[in-house]
Amino acid sequence: MSGYLSAQLSILCLNIIIAYAIFLPAASGQLNLGAGGFAIIGGYLGGWLNSDFDGLGLAMQLSIPLAALATAAIAFLLSFPILRTRGVYMVLATFAFAEVVAGIVLNLEVVGGAAGFPVDGHADLSVLAPICVMVVVSCFLLMSTRFGLAMRSVHDDENVASLFGVNVHWVRVAAFTLGGLLGGLYGALYGHQYNYIEVQNWNVMFSIYVLLYVLLGGTQSPFGPLLGALFFTVVPELLRSFGAAVGSELIADGRFAIFGALIVLMMAFRPEGIVTRTMLERLMGRGAREKGAT
Amino acid sequence: MLLLQQIVNGLMLGGVYVMVAVAFTLTIGMLNFLNFTIPALFMLAAMFFWATLGGGFGSGFTNLLNHWVPQSMHWVVAAGLALLVAILASLLIERFTYRYMKTRFGDATEHAIPLVSSLGFLIMFEHLVIMTWGTDPLSVNSPFGTATIKVGGLLFGVPQLLSLVFSIAIVWVLHIMLMHTKTGRALRSIAENPDTALMLGVDVQRIVPLVYVVTGGLCAIAGILFAINYRTVGPYIGDQVATVAIAGMVLGGLGNIWGAIVGGLIVGLLEVLSTYWFGADIVKVPVWGLLLLVLIVRPSGLFGHATIGKGKF
């Protein structure tokens, strides 16, 4: 496998993991603009646990899961105040959370502050790919369980869900915490993949892009974030190589501008995201069968 | 004295935030829409202002400008162009955000549609500017120099002072318009319930663009004042200013224009004072920490109504 391809595949794996981290809260109706905050916590914890010189010097097999679990614990504690907010306030609160985390880590001398932090252990594609597949499979399984159904019902209508005996608050807390777990996992894996992390990697634009992966992919089914992350990773690269192939600097340089226009058009023509439940039902032929049965 | 000067500096910095915060609060109060294109409009205006004065449109344009307009009036052309571009861009954004929000899809994510479109516009405008002028910070040939006045040993920046006076004047005019004119009453009815407003004979499709024109204008004025004041522009200035302005808006209460002024000033003051006391690195923590606290303890802010922004995503 060429170096370019494996580098791109690593980015894809990482993007898919962080997309599911934001998908899980989104599937239960919460827009989370704090992906950067979780990534910073996971990345720095993972790096610090792993580092021989500055940190504890744990093996990578320990540091990554520990970082993910610790991030999940933080997300759990945080979910109580944050979930008191609704709608646009929740977007702003998660956004403020990410900025506070970034501000604190920038001032932590133990992890290098603004200069960034080197991470020792290296995780290449052979580590990332299986973890990514595991994350995707478990999210699919999760969404097909009773809990997944509860998440969907909370997303669609909270009042009706609680009338039918779903504990809305705990579903939302669980979805947020699981999102934190995956966010921390992403951060730790990112640190070990690139062996160097800095707060600037996970700024506002990062959180915005991740939220876009999920919303463009669609929040109705677990296929959504998978396709969203794929779209966001592959399309700019394709536009770049297409631009290089036809010798047009305009396409190569302007690929993100084209991309922004694509997002706007996408929202105009298919605002539910790429994948919807109706579309899946049609693809699987389930919709037709149900109609025939009734 | 030094502390007093810092307080003045904070209020001056707040002056720039105030304008952007008012733009944010206006769209969210009227249309229940967190408009993420505001940073892009702010940046576009500042960049066009720079480009007209600094030859960003190529030598042909500069020659034309020198030929037709006297040197001392160049900044007027620059400001006019910046204003025009921001307002036109804002009207384009209206087509793709509010109009589609009105279309119901029977899905709970409907309020995310304009949010996502506006993020798309943000990415698009930022990269169009990067494509044209690159990512490096560019210095503006300000026609006013450093422009400070000294009153009793305290330095006041003229552009910041102007920004503060401008925003208070604009908000005052807006307030009068909202309270005492027919258009203002129509806008308030839209803020309360667009469907009912439509039924009662308000021409929603004609009046909503007005909000976008005002938003574009406010962002443009803020961007021009920013360019004159700091004399450096770049494609990312919008993100930096707008994120702090959002904090100011929330502090003042979503949808409250007077609240946005107070909130913007408080945030500017907080930023300067925490830099003064604790250093420049820590500045994010008090600003965003305060925002987080306000959102959790009192989401309606200092002066806001509890009903705005409660819509489900």
HADDOCK unambig.tbl for C-alpha pairs under 7 A between the chains (distance, minus, plus):
assign (segid A and resid 29 and name CA) (segid B and resid 313 and name CA) 6.39 0.50 0.50
assign (segid A and resid 81 and name CA) (segid B and resid 296 and name CA) 6.04 0.50 0.50
assign (segid A and resid 82 and name CA) (segid B and resid 296 and name CA) 6.68 0.50 0.50
assign (segid A and resid 84 and name CA) (segid B and resid 296 and name CA) 6.82 0.50 0.50
assign (segid A and resid 85 and name CA) (segid B and resid 296 and name CA) 6.66 0.50 0.50
assign (segid A and resid 86 and name CA) (segid B and resid 310 and name CA) 6.00 0.50 0.50
assign (segid A and resid 87 and name CA) (segid B and resid 309 and name CA) 6.25 0.50 0.50
assign (segid A and resid 87 and name CA) (segid B and resid 310 and name CA) 5.50 0.50 0.50
assign (segid A and resid 87 and name CA) (segid B and resid 311 and name CA) 5.71 0.50 0.50
assign (segid A and resid 87 and name CA) (segid B and resid 312 and name CA) 5.15 0.50 0.50
assign (segid A and resid 87 and name CA) (segid B and resid 313 and name CA) 5.68 0.50 0.50
assign (segid A and resid 88 and name CA) (segid B and resid 309 and name CA) 5.50 0.50 0.50
assign (segid A and resid 89 and name CA) (segid B and resid 295 and name CA) 6.82 0.50 0.50
assign (segid A and resid 89 and name CA) (segid B and resid 309 and name CA) 6.91 0.50 0.50
assign (segid A and resid 93 and name CA) (segid B and resid 292 and name CA) 5.62 0.50 0.50
assign (segid A and resid 93 and name CA) (segid B and resid 295 and name CA) 6.28 0.50 0.50
assign (segid A and resid 96 and name CA) (segid B and resid 288 and name CA) 5.28 0.50 0.50
assign (segid A and resid 96 and name CA) (segid B and resid 291 and name CA) 6.57 0.50 0.50
assign (segid A and resid 96 and name CA) (segid B and resid 292 and name CA) 5.69 0.50 0.50
assign (segid A and resid 97 and name CA) (segid B and resid 292 and name CA) 6.62 0.50 0.50
assign (segid A and resid 99 and name CA) (segid B and resid 284 and name CA) 6.77 0.50 0.50
assign (segid A and resid 99 and name CA) (segid B and resid 288 and name CA) 6.28 0.50 0.50
assign (segid A and resid 100 and name CA) (segid B and resid 284 and name CA) 6.40 0.50 0.50
assign (segid A and resid 100 and name CA) (segid B and resid 285 and name CA) 5.09 0.50 0.50
assign (segid A and resid 100 and name CA) (segid B and resid 288 and name CA) 5.58 0.50 0.50
assign (segid A and resid 100 and name CA) (segid B and resid 289 and name CA) 5.97 0.50 0.50
assign (segid A and resid 103 and name CA) (segid B and resid 282 and name CA) 6.22 0.50 0.50
assign (segid A and resid 103 and name CA) (segid B and resid 284 and name CA) 5.03 0.50 0.50
assign (segid A and resid 103 and name CA) (segid B and resid 285 and name CA) 5.18 0.50 0.50
assign (segid A and resid 104 and name CA) (segid B and resid 285 and name CA) 6.39 0.50 0.50
assign (segid A and resid 107 and name CA) (segid B and resid 281 and name CA) 6.63 0.50 0.50
assign (segid A and resid 107 and name CA) (segid B and resid 282 and name CA) 6.47 0.50 0.50
assign (segid A and resid 156 and name CA) (segid B and resid 108 and name CA) 5.81 0.50 0.50
assign (segid A and resid 212 and name CA) (segid B and resid 116 and name CA) 6.85 0.50 0.50
assign (segid A and resid 253 and name CA) (segid B and resid 131 and name CA) 6.30 0.50 0.50
assign (segid A and resid 254 and name CA) (segid B and resid 127 and name CA) 6.74 0.50 0.50
assign (segid A and resid 254 and name CA) (segid B and resid 128 and name CA) 6.84 0.50 0.50
assign (segid A and resid 254 and name CA) (segid B and resid 131 and name CA) 6.22 0.50 0.50
assign (segid A and resid 256 and name CA) (segid B and resid 123 and name CA) 6.98 0.50 0.50
assign (segid A and resid 256 and name CA) (segid B and resid 124 and name CA) 6.62 0.50 0.50
assign (segid A and resid 256 and name CA) (segid B and resid 127 and name CA) 6.09 0.50 0.50
assign (segid A and resid 257 and name CA) (segid B and resid 123 and name CA) 6.48 0.50 0.50
assign (segid A and resid 257 and name CA) (segid B and resid 124 and name CA) 4.08 0.50 0.50
assign (segid A and resid 257 and name CA) (segid B and resid 125 and name CA) 6.88 0.50 0.50
assign (segid A and resid 257 and name CA) (segid B and resid 127 and name CA) 5.08 0.50 0.50
assign (segid A and resid 257 and name CA) (segid B and resid 128 and name CA) 5.75 0.50 0.50
assign (segid A and resid 258 and name CA) (segid B and resid 124 and name CA) 6.86 0.50 0.50
assign (segid A and resid 260 and name CA) (segid B and resid 120 and name CA) 4.37 0.50 0.50
assign (segid A and resid 260 and name CA) (segid B and resid 121 and name CA) 5.95 0.50 0.50
assign (segid A and resid 260 and name CA) (segid B and resid 123 and name CA) 5.19 0.50 0.50
assign (segid A and resid 260 and name CA) (segid B and resid 124 and name CA) 4.35 0.50 0.50
assign (segid A and resid 261 and name CA) (segid B and resid 120 and name CA) 6.40 0.50 0.50
assign (segid A and resid 261 and name CA) (segid B and resid 121 and name CA) 6.88 0.50 0.50
assign (segid A and resid 261 and name CA) (segid B and resid 124 and name CA) 6.08 0.50 0.50
assign (segid A and resid 263 and name CA) (segid B and resid 117 and name CA) 6.50 0.50 0.50
assign (segid A and resid 263 and name CA) (segid B and resid 120 and name CA) 5.21 0.50 0.50
assign (segid A and resid 264 and name CA) (segid B and resid 117 and name CA) 4.73 0.50 0.50
assign (segid A and resid 264 and name CA) (segid B and resid 120 and name CA) 5.41 0.50 0.50
assign (segid A and resid 264 and name CA) (segid B and resid 121 and name CA) 6.77 0.50 0.50
assign (segid A and resid 267 and name CA) (segid B and resid 113 and name CA) 6.17 0.50 0.50
assign (segid A and resid 267 and name CA) (segid B and resid 117 and name CA) 6.08 0.50 0.50
assign (segid A and resid 268 and name CA) (segid B and resid 96 and name CA) 6.64 0.50 0.50
assign (segid A and resid 268 and name CA) (segid B and resid 100 and name CA) 6.72 0.50 0.50
assign (segid A and resid 271 and name CA) (segid B and resid 113 and name CA) 6.16 0.50 0.50
